[in-house]
Amino acid sequence: MKYRRFGRTNWMVSEIGYGMWGMGAWKGSENDEEALRSLQRAVDLGCNFFDTAWDYGKGYSEGLLGKTVRANPGKKLYTATKVPPKNFKWPGNMLDLREYPELLADKFHVHNFELCNSHFESTSPAYLKDLKAAVAKAHGRVTNMPVDYDSDWKGVGLCDPDDAQWRQEIAERKKWIDVAAELGAESIRPNPGGTVKMTDFSRPIAAYKELAEYGKAKGVRVLIENHGNVAAKAENIVTIIKAAGPPWAGTLPDFGNFPEAERYAGLELMFPYAPNICHARGLVFDEKGHETRFDFPRCFQIAKGSGFKGVYSAEFGGPSDPNEGTQKVIDELLELL
């Protein structure tokens, strides 16, 4: 079995997962013994990633998976599940982005916000006016806006070799610079796309140079985060940013996104070019509330030693409750500040 890193976590999951829709006690799938043998066979062959949902038999498949997990106490098995609304009525109501600033201020007592482009229902003047008012009501400000597109993860995006498409990709990011300027955001963070194996950075350099010049006129910086593809390597990020022209092009270092072997050297390369924000990401905490997967204080000291004066944006990417995890990240930051 082959394994790969799961997203932005440090979990190594099997490339072949086990989909459990067929174990929802539907007609023809009522044989529990056969289902449990099948699940155990998958574990024995190295599968450690199982996809289920409450809706697969109203918890039936999850119960079978629970038995399999308990039967293999020495193995780390990962579960992907889909949770229904609390009242079990569909569709559920997603949190409106305009409710987000007040929620963060009340729950975590923070007032510097990041707003992701994928969470915007609209970019109409009326919507942006409401969102701006919500930020002001929470006595906050928009520090940064992460900007993601599907093309980023397809090896193209701002590295697209097709001239017409490349121009379109740049134009799309400029729209979010305009939105950021309207909301008073200090920066946006688009992804360069491309691939980790790229050696010719002329496309992303030209793209970020143009975006930074456009952002300068609007008072909005353009950042690159260590966030995969060509931006998986700190050396690539710094090469692009130095050529694109600081300070309107800069970096956004994330504590948790590098592999351990590259984490600290990568952050040391990135932080001197970080003008206003970094991501203080936490994953798994011990009983004292300290990060266990990597040296969180060392990451903080790298930031401090570089002269970084910006915002430490708390992020939680672990398997436990996101509210509790976020609070633990904030608490550990407060210990270090």
C-alpha positions as CSV (number, residue, x, y, z in Angstrom):
1,M,0.0,0.0,0.0
2,K,1.2,3.5,-0.8
3,Y,0.5,6.5,1.5
4,R,0.4,10.2,1.1
5,R,0.0,13.3,3.3
6,F,-3.6,14.2,3.8
7,G,-4.1,17.8,2.8
8,R,-2.5,20.3,5.2
9,T,-2.2,17.8,8.1
10,N,0.6,15.4,8.9
11,W,-1.6,12.4,8.5
12,M,-0.3,9.7,6.2
13,V,-3.3,8.0,4.7
14,S,-3.5,5.1,2.2
15,E,-3.9,6.0,-1.4
16,I,-6.8,3.5,-1.6
17,G,-9.6,4.4,0.8
18,Y,-12.7,2.3,1.7
19,G,-16.1,3.8,0.8
20,M,-18.8,2.5,3.2
21,W,-22.0,3.5,1.4
22,G,-22.6,-0.2,0.7
23,M,-22.7,-1.0,4.4
24,G,-25.7,1.1,5.3
25,A,-28.0,-2.0,5.9
26,W,-29.6,-1.5,2.5
27,K,-31.2,-4.5,0.8
28,G,-28.4,-6.9,0.0
29,S,-26.0,-5.4,2.5
30,E,-27.4,-6.7,5.8
31,N,-24.7,-9.3,6.5
32,D,-22.6,-7.7,9.4
33,E,-20.2,-10.6,9.5
34,E,-19.3,-10.3,5.9
35,A,-19.0,-6.5,6.2
36,L,-16.7,-6.8,9.2
37,R,-14.5,-9.4,7.4
38,S,-14.2,-7.1,4.5
39,L,-13.2,-4.1,6.6
40,Q,-10.6,-6.2,8.5
41,R,-9.2,-7.5,5.2
42,A,-8.8,-3.9,4.1
43,V,-6.9,-3.0,7.3
44,D,-4.7,-6.1,6.9
45,L,-3.8,-5.0,3.4
46,G,-2.7,-1.5,4.7
47,C,-5.9,0.6,4.1
48,N,-6.2,3.1,6.9
49,F,-8.7,5.6,5.4
50,F,-12.4,5.0,5.6
51,D,-15.2,7.1,4.3
52,T,-18.6,6.9,6.0
53,A,-21.5,9.1,7.0
54,W,-24.4,9.2,9.4
55,D,-26.7,9.0,6.5
56,Y,-25.3,5.6,5.5
57,G,-28.0,3.7,7.3
58,K,-28.5,6.4,10.0
59,G,-25.3,5.5,11.7
60,Y,-25.2,1.9,10.7
61,S,-22.0,2.0,8.7
62,E,-20.4,4.1,11.4
63,G,-21.2,1.4,13.9
64,L,-19.5,-1.2,11.8
65,L,-16.4,1.0,11.4
66,G,-16.4,1.6,15.2
67,K,-16.1,-2.2,15.8
68,T,-13.2,-2.4,13.3
69,V,-11.4,0.5,15.0
70,R,-11.8,-1.2,18.4
71,A,-10.6,-4.5,17.0
72,N,-7.3,-2.8,15.8
73,P,-6.1,-0.8,18.8
74,G,-2.5,-0.8,17.7
75,K,-3.2,0.8,14.3
76,K,-4.0,4.4,13.4
77,L,-7.2,4.4,11.3
78,Y,-8.6,7.6,9.8
79,T,-12.3,8.3,9.3
80,A,-13.9,10.8,6.9
81,T,-17.6,11.3,7.8
82,K,-20.4,13.7,6.9
83,V,-22.4,15.1,9.8
84,P,-26.0,16.1,9.3
85,P,-27.6,19.3,10.8
86,K,-28.4,19.0,14.5
87,N,-32.2,18.7,13.8
88,F,-31.4,16.1,11.0
89,K,-33.3,18.3,8.5
90,W,-31.7,19.1,5.1
91,P,-30.3,21.4,3.9
92,G,-28.5,22.8,6.9
93,N,-27.8,26.5,7.3
94,M,-24.2,27.5,6.8
95,L,-22.9,30.4,8.8
96,D,-23.3,33.6,6.9
97,L,-19.9,35.4,6.4
98,R,-21.5,38.6,7.7
99,E,-22.1,36.8,11.1
100,Y,-18.4,35.7,11.3
101,P,-16.8,38.9,12.7
102,E,-19.2,39.1,15.7
103,L,-18.8,35.4,16.4
104,L,-15.0,35.6,16.5
105,A,-15.0,38.7,18.6
106,D,-17.5,37.1,21.1
107,K,-16.0,33.6,21.3
108,F,-12.3,34.3,21.0
109,H,-12.0,38.0,21.8
110,V,-10.0,38.6,18.6
111,H,-10.6,41.5,16.2
112,N,-8.2,40.8,13.3
113,F,-10.1,38.8,10.7
114,E,-9.3,36.7,7.6
115,L,-12.1,36.3,5.0
116,C,-11.7,33.6,2.4
117,N,-13.0,34.3,-1.1
118,S,-14.8,30.9,-1.2
119,H,-17.1,32.1,1.7
120,F,-18.5,35.1,-0.1
121,E,-22.1,34.7,-1.2
122,S,-21.7,37.8,-3.4
123,T,-19.4,40.7,-4.2
124,S,-22.2,43.1,-4.9
125,P,-21.9,46.6,-3.4
126,A,-24.8,45.9,-1.0
127,Y,-23.2,42.7,0.3
128,L,-19.8,44.3,0.7
129,K,-21.4,47.2,2.5
130,D,-23.1,44.8,5.0
131,L,-19.9,42.8,5.5
132,K,-17.9,46.0,6.1
133,A,-20.5,47.1,8.7
134,A,-20.3,43.7,10.4
135,V,-16.5,44.1,10.7
136,A,-16.9,47.6,12.2
137,K,-19.6,46.4,14.6
138,A,-17.2,43.8,15.9
139,H,-14.6,46.6,16.3
140,G,-12.3,44.7,13.9
141,R,-10.4,44.9,10.7
142,V,-9.8,42.6,7.8
143,T,-6.1,41.7,7.9
144,N,-6.0,39.3,5.0
145,M,-8.1,37.5,2.4
146,P,-7.0,34.0,1.3
147,V,-8.0,33.6,-2.4
148,D,-8.3,30.1,-3.8
149,Y,-9.3,28.8,-7.2
150,D,-9.7,25.2,-8.5
151,S,-7.1,25.9,-11.1
152,D,-4.5,26.4,-8.3
153,W,-4.6,22.7,-7.6
154,K,-4.5,21.5,-11.2
155,G,-0.9,22.6,-11.8
156,V,-1.9,25.8,-13.6
157,G,-3.5,28.9,-12.1
158,L,-1.0,31.8,-12.2
159,C,1.5,29.4,-13.8
160,D,-0.8,28.6,-16.7
161,P,1.3,28.2,-20.0
162,D,-1.6,29.3,-22.1
163,D,-1.4,33.1,-22.6
164,A,-5.1,33.8,-22.8
165,Q,-5.9,31.7,-19.7
166,W,-3.0,33.1,-17.8
167,R,-4.3,36.6,-18.4
168,Q,-7.7,35.5,-17.2
169,E,-6.2,34.0,-14.0
170,I,-4.5,37.3,-13.2
171,A,-7.7,39.3,-13.9
172,E,-9.7,37.0,-11.5
173,R,-7.2,37.8,-8.7
174,K,-7.3,41.5,-9.4
175,K,-11.1,41.4,-8.7
176,W,-10.3,40.2,-5.2
177,I,-7.7,43.0,-4.7
178,D,-10.6,45.4,-5.5
179,V,-12.8,43.6,-2.9
180,A,-10.0,43.7,-0.4
181,A,-9.6,47.4,-0.9
182,E,-13.3,48.0,-0.5
183,L,-13.2,46.1,2.9
184,G,-10.0,47.8,4.0
185,A,-8.0,44.6,4.0
186,E,-4.3,44.8,4.2
187,S,-3.6,41.9,1.8
188,I,-4.8,39.0,-0.3
189,R,-3.2,35.6,-0.5
190,P,-3.6,34.0,-3.9
191,N,-1.9,30.7,-4.7
192,P,0.7,30.6,-7.5
193,G,-0.5,27.1,-8.7
194,G,2.0,25.3,-10.8
195,T,3.8,22.2,-9.5
196,V,6.4,21.5,-6.9
197,K,8.8,20.3,-9.6
198,M,8.8,23.6,-11.5
199,T,12.1,25.3,-12.2
200,D,11.0,28.1,-14.5
201,F,9.3,30.7,-12.4
202,S,8.9,33.4,-15.1
203,R,5.1,33.0,-15.2
204,P,4.4,33.3,-11.4
205,I,7.0,36.1,-11.1
206,A,5.4,38.1,-13.9
207,A,1.9,37.4,-12.4
208,Y,2.9,38.5,-8.9
209,K,4.7,41.5,-10.2
210,E,1.6,42.7,-12.0
211,L,-0.7,41.9,-9.1
212,A,1.7,43.7,-6.6
213,E,1.7,46.8,-8.8
214,Y,-2.1,46.7,-9.1
215,G,-2.3,46.1,-5.3
216,K,0.0,49.0,-4.5
217,A,-2.4,51.4,-6.2
218,K,-5.2,50.1,-4.0
219,G,-3.2,49.8,-0.8
220,V,-3.4,46.0,-0.8
221,R,-0.4,43.6,-0.6
222,V,-0.2,40.3,-2.5
223,L,1.2,37.4,-0.5
224,I,2.3,33.8,-1.1
225,E,1.7,31.2,1.6
226,N,3.5,27.9,1.9
227,H,0.4,26.2,0.6
228,G,1.4,23.4,-1.8
229,N,2.3,23.1,-5.5
230,V,5.1,25.5,-6.5
231,A,4.6,27.1,-3.1
232,A,5.4,23.9,-1.2
233,K,9.0,25.0,-1.2
234,A,10.2,28.1,0.7
235,E,13.0,28.6,-1.9
236,N,10.5,28.8,-4.7
237,I,8.3,31.3,-2.7
238,V,11.2,33.6,-1.9
239,T,12.5,33.5,-5.5
240,I,9.2,34.6,-6.8
241,I,8.6,37.3,-4.1
242,K,12.1,38.8,-4.5
243,A,11.7,39.1,-8.2
244,A,8.2,40.4,-8.0
245,G,9.2,43.2,-5.7
246,P,8.6,43.6,-2.0
247,P,7.0,45.1,0.0
248,W,3.8,44.9,-2.1
249,A,4.6,41.3,-2.8
250,G,5.4,39.3,0.3
251,T,5.1,36.0,2.1
252,L,2.6,34.5,4.5
253,P,4.4,31.9,6.5
254,D,2.3,29.0,8.0
255,F,3.8,27.2,11.0
256,G,2.1,23.9,10.1
257,N,2.3,23.6,6.3
258,F,5.9,22.4,5.8
259,P,7.0,18.8,6.4
260,E,9.0,18.6,9.7
261,A,12.3,18.2,7.9
262,E,11.8,21.5,6.0
263,R,9.7,23.4,8.6
264,Y,12.2,25.5,10.5
265,A,14.6,26.3,7.6
266,G,11.6,27.1,5.4
267,L,10.1,29.5,8.0
268,E,13.5,31.2,8.4
269,L,13.6,31.9,4.7
270,M,10.1,33.2,4.5
271,F,9.7,35.4,7.6
272,P,12.0,38.2,6.5
273,Y,9.6,38.9,3.6
274,A,6.4,38.6,5.7
275,P,5.0,42.1,6.0
276,N,1.8,41.8,7.9
277,I,0.5,38.3,8.8
278,C,1.5,34.7,9.5
279,H,-0.6,31.6,10.2
280,A,0.1,30.2,13.7
281,R,-1.4,26.7,12.9
282,G,-2.0,24.1,15.6
283,L,-2.7,20.4,15.0
284,V,-2.7,18.2,18.1
285,F,-2.3,19.4,21.7
286,D,-1.3,17.6,24.9
287,E,-3.1,17.8,28.3
288,K,-1.3,21.1,29.1
289,G,-2.5,22.7,25.8
290,H,0.9,22.5,24.0
291,E,1.3,21.5,20.4
292,T,2.7,18.0,20.0
293,R,3.3,17.5,16.3
294,F,6.0,20.1,15.9
295,D,8.0,22.7,17.9
296,F,5.4,25.6,18.1
297,P,7.6,27.8,20.3
298,R,10.5,27.4,17.9
299,C,8.3,28.6,15.0
300,F,7.3,31.6,17.1
301,Q,10.9,32.4,17.9
302,I,11.8,32.3,14.3
303,A,9.1,34.9,13.6
304,K,10.2,37.1,16.5
305,G,13.9,36.8,15.6
306,S,13.1,37.9,12.0
307,G,11.6,41.2,13.3
308,F,8.1,40.2,12.4
309,K,5.6,42.7,13.8
310,G,2.4,41.5,12.1
311,V,-0.6,39.5,13.1
312,Y,-0.4,35.9,14.3
313,S,-3.6,34.4,12.7
314,A,-4.7,31.4,14.8
315,E,-5.5,28.3,12.7
316,F,-6.5,24.9,13.8
317,G,-6.0,21.9,11.5
318,G,-6.4,19.0,13.9
319,P,-9.0,16.2,14.3
320,S,-10.7,17.5,17.5
321,D,-13.4,20.2,18.0
322,P,-12.4,23.2,15.9
323,N,-13.5,25.8,18.6
324,E,-11.5,24.1,21.3
325,G,-8.5,23.7,19.0
326,T,-8.6,27.3,17.9
327,Q,-8.7,28.4,21.6
328,K,-5.7,26.2,22.4
329,V,-3.7,27.9,19.5
330,I,-4.7,31.3,20.9
331,D,-3.7,30.2,24.4
332,E,-0.3,28.9,23.4
333,L,0.3,32.2,21.4
334,L,-0.6,34.2,24.5
335,E,2.0,32.2,26.5
336,L,4.7,33.2,24.0
337,L,3.8,36.8,23.3
